[in-house]
Amino acid sequence: QVQLVESGGGLVQAGGSLRLSCAASGSILSINVMGWYRQAPGKQRELVATISSGGSSTNYADSAKGRFTISRDNAKNMVYLQMNSLKPEDTAVYYCHTGVVLSRPYAGWVEVWGQGTLVTVSS
């Protein structure tokens, strides 16, 4: 019904930048809050940043404040994460997440996760 596909991960040196993208597709009537999460090896998945449906309100984990910026393009059903001043501890699989109100012929609301994109920051 709905898919989230992330892209933009890769290998970068400490201090470098990456921009992650997430595209939503399928039977979408509207998209709620969108967010980025990450999971490092051996650790639990954690919130990185969220952005409200209209894009006017954002929320960041302390580890991301001042370095990462979340944005969205509702016309394209996209959400982005600009990551600057990357550190080795930012190494993780980054996941896109949202809740979607389904369009016809479906009905209701679904929670959707992307498949993840790997970010590796070398020291």
N, C-alpha and C positions, 0 to 999 in steps of 0.2 A: 504493500500500500504506500509506504513512505520510506525513502532511503536517504541517508546522510553519507556523503562521500568526502573524506578529508584529503588534502594534498598539501604539499609544501614542506614536508619534513625532510630531514637529511642530516649530513655531518657538517658541523661548523666548529671553528675554533672559539675558545673562550673570548668573550668580548664582541663576538660577531652578532649578526642579526638573521632572523628568518621570519617569513610571513606564512602563516598557515591559513588555508582556506577550507571552507566546508560548504558544500552545495546540497540543498534539500530538493528532492524531487518526488513526484508521485501524486497521490490524490489529496492535495493540500488546499484547504479552504483558508486557513490562517495558521500562523506560527507564533507560539508564545515566546516566553523567555528562551534565549539561546545561550549556551554556555560551552566553555572549554574545560575539560578535566584532564588530568594526567596520572599515569601510573608508572612509577619507577620500579625496576626489578626488586622483588622482595618486599615491596611496600603496597599499601592500600591506595586505591584510586582517590585522588583529591581534587577539589575544586581549584581552578585557576582563575577563571573570570566568567561573569555573566553579563548579559545585556538585555534590557527590557524589550518588549515587542516593538515599541516605537523607536527604540534606540537612544532615548534621552537619559536613561539611567543605567549606570554600569556599577559592577561590584568586582573587587579584586582580592585575591588572597594576599596576605602580607608579603609573601615571597615574590609576587608579581608587581606589586605597586611601584610605580615609577619607571618600570622597565618594559612592561607589556601593555598593549592597547588593544581592546576588543572593539570591533565595529561590525555593522551589518548593512546589507543592501537588500531591503525588502522587495524591491522590484525584481531582483534576481534570486531571491530566496537563498542568500549567501550570508555567512558570518566569517569574520576574519580575526586572526590573532597576530598582531605585529609584536615580535619579540626582539628586544634590543639588549645589549650588554649581557649576552647569554653567559651562563656559568656552567661548569661541569655538573652541578647539582640539578640543573634543569633537564638533564638527560632523562627521557621517559617516552612512553607512548602517549600521545596526545589524542584525546577523544572529543568529538563534537556531540552535543546533547541538546535535545529540545522536546517540547510537547507540541503536537500538531492536531488541530481540529480538521477532521477529514471532510473532503468534499464528496458529493454524490458520485456513484451510487452508495458510497459508504456513509457511515454516520458515527459520531462519537469523537473521542479524543484518544490519541496514542502517544506513548513516550517512546522516543527513538534515540538510539546511539549509533554513531558511526563505527567503522571498523578500526579506526585508529591510524595514526601516522607517527613514525618513529623519529624522534629528535635526539641526536647524539652530539654532545658538546665536549670537545677534547680540550685538555688543559695544556 
